[in-house]
């Protein structure tokens, strides 16, 4: 079907999402680390619009934007599904993914003495715990979904302290279970480096992700 | 089958709401349209979208779906046979989703608002960025009749509502979008020849009046 390549950076949660999605589906891929201070000709050619990582290639054809990539991966390799089959359940998951994407950046600023960021993050976590997780093991039910992958990174980055401090028990348990999933456990990101990278990005261009 | 009870909570100038109106019209789905007063939101809206309390909300057989891009994809999946909006090929779908995301970030985003809500250098910078983004979209359109090819597709539905706001942008920004992006305006007019689009978009004059009203309310000169 064509070889699979991922151009990304080890400090980006957006790159991590793709790596985990591919590994959860058992898809072999070539990973190319991009030096963001010295963007390669390959990156600029294949993502001329945003000039960002990750860029995903299948059979030589490029796809950009992490959620667009994940939906493509899901449709091309439907085994070990990351999205529900029912259209309404799918719509609910996509709604929560957008919510997580929109609110996520405030999570990165937790612990930087930004009281508002903490308040916003806490509110978001409470809503997610109550409305999106409920009593399920993962956001996808018994198995991991795209939403677990997106939140798995979002929560860690600043969120874990809030989970403990504010006794968000169900999310705490969810995070523990998430970290135990073999594919996740064997490829945990360097959270401090990731957080530092995201905060720098946010300072440089607060309007983008 | 699946087209029993469909309700749309909406607000007439909202381009997000227009996307859903167009999608439902393309699929020939009968629905109840409920106009919301955003200063006095209905109990139904607050119940159906408690997280954001925003329109549009699509209620299908009593169950709410929120976020316009999620709604358009849902509509396409529930009623796949009439006027499919996303292509069947996964790579083509990825391209469509990429451009839908681009439109949301760059044309509907907070930066583009500055074209009508600011003045001077800030406004000039916003205008420049706005036109650059429209030109990128022209590039993607190429020589096709629609972004979806021969027929309206996902990107067309996602972008065309903004056409109803162009006149307001032009008047406030003192520029002509048609001069800068003639192919895009030709595309928009082509879309407007379809009932599903022309009946879903309000008059450009009405939108301009609405923008003037917003400027007054926010104390923008």
Contacts between the chains, C-beta under 8 A, distances in Angstrom:
chain1	res1	chain2	res2	distance
A	49	B	102	6.6
A	49	B	136	6.4
A	58	B	91	7.5
A	61	B	91	5.8
A	63	B	91	7.5
A	63	B	94	4.7
A	63	B	95	7.9
A	63	B	98	7.1
A	64	B	98	6.1
A	65	B	97	7.6
A	65	B	98	5.5
A	65	B	101	5.4
A	67	B	97	7.9
A	67	B	101	7.5
A	68	B	94	5.4
A	68	B	97	4.5
A	68	B	98	5.0
A	68	B	101	6.3
A	69	B	94	7.4
A	71	B	93	7.4
A	71	B	94	7.1
A	71	B	97	6.2
A	72	B	90	5.5
A	72	B	91	7.2
A	72	B	93	7.2
A	72	B	94	4.3
A	75	B	90	4.3
A	75	B	93	6.8
A	76	B	90	5.1
A	87	B	74	5.9
A	87	B	77	4.2
A	87	B	78	5.4
A	88	B	60	7.5
A	88	B	63	6.0
A	88	B	65	7.3
A	88	B	74	7.4
A	90	B	74	7.6
A	90	B	77	7.2
A	91	B	65	4.8
A	91	B	70	5.3
A	91	B	71	7.6
A	91	B	73	7.3
A	91	B	74	4.3
A	92	B	65	7.9
A	94	B	67	7.3
A	94	B	70	4.6
A	94	B	73	7.0
A	95	B	65	7.3
A	95	B	66	5.6
A	95	B	67	5.4
A	95	B	70	5.3
A	98	B	67	5.4
A	98	B	69	7.7
A	98	B	70	6.8
A	99	B	51	6.8
A	127	B	51	6.4
A	131	B	51	7.2
A	207	B	109	7.3
A	207	B	110	6.5
A	207	B	111	6.2
A	208	B	105	7.6
